[in-house]
Amino acid sequence: MIQESIHETVKIHPYAVIGPEVKIGANCEIFPHTYLEHCEIGENCVISPSAVIGTPPQDLSYKNESTKVIIGNNCKIRENVTINRASGEGNTTELGNDCFIMTGAHIAHNCKVGNNVIIANNALLAGHIQVGDYVFIGGAVVMHQFVRVGEMTIVGGFTGTRLDLPPYAKIDGRPGRVVGINTVGLKRRGLSQDERTLIKKAFNLLWFSELNTQQAVERIRKELPSSRYIDHLIEFMSTSKRGITKLSGKGEDESE
């Protein structure tokens, strides 16, 4: 494990506690009453008051083996966020670059969160969850362990899921359901109208038709041209271990 290594440009406020095995990169700011241990934090990160990073996982199988949290560059970790280190010798909990984790959110052991991810207030990610790049997770969302969330997906507040959530989707409800594609997010990422139209056609086959998943994928391969996004969507569908939500449309408690 690493030894304590804090860059000379780091600003640490009074009453912050820097525990064992901590590395902090250049130009970070650590606010009062934070607690850090067993973690590596990149450059230009801001850790707000009462955030707790690198403490042991809430996992009964954990036996004090050597693990850690790795956080990328340019991340903002707001008040009362908790990020637990991994379980399993040598494993890591990871947060990518340019992420914004809002007040009260929890990222559990062995999670792998991508780049440019926003996790809103009080969202709860259980262990071993994988989150793709440019995902937005709304407030008070709850996710079961081992769930995957595909890239560029937006998950509406109060959503709950035990199943994987596909890339490029707009998800809402409890249990989470596909209500369409993340049009705004895809535009922001620079996808063209043609690229968004292809994704929408694929979604119509997968979630808004009478086809089962295998039939829909076969139709997509036959009828839609290959692209980086279509190929990734098919790959995501075919590699799911928990299963992917097939629910679609508005929840029963939503107005028309």
Stockholm file with secondary structure:
# STOCKHOLM 1.0

chainA/1-256         MIQESIHETVKIHPYAVIGPEVKIGANCEIFPHTYLEHCEIGENCVISPSAVIGTPPQDLSYKNESTKVIIGNNCKIRENVTINRASGEGNTTELGNDCFIMTGAHIAHNCKVGNNVIIANNALLAGHIQVGDYVFIGGAVVMHQFVRVGEMTIVGGFTGTRLDLPPYAKIDGRPGRVVGINTVGLKRRGLSQDERTLIKKAFNLLWFSELNTQQAVERIRKELPSSRYIDHLIEFMSTSKRGITKLSGKGEDESE
#=GR chainA/1-256 SS CCCCEECTTCEECTTCEECSSEEECTTCEECTTCEECSEEECSSCEECTTCEESCCCSCTTCCSCSCEEEECSSCEECTTCEECCCSSTTCEEEECSSCEECTTCEECTTCEECSSCEECTTCEECTTCEECTTCEECTTCEECTTCEECTTCEECTTCEESSBBCTTEEEETTTTEEEEECHHHHHHTTCCHHHHHHHHHHHHHHHSSSCCHHHHHHHHHHHSCCCHHHHHHHHHHHTCSSCBCCCBSCCTTSCC
#=GC SS_cons         CCCCEECTTCEECTTCEECSSEEECTTCEECTTCEECSEEECSSCEECTTCEESCCCSCTTCCSCSCEEEECSSCEECTTCEECCCSSTTCEEEECSSCEECTTCEECTTCEECSSCEECTTCEECTTCEECTTCEECTTCEECTTCEECTTCEECTTCEESSBBCTTEEEETTTTEEEEECHHHHHHTTCCHHHHHHHHHHHHHHHSSSCCHHHHHHHHHHHSCCCHHHHHHHHHHHTCSSCBCCCBSCCTTSCC
//
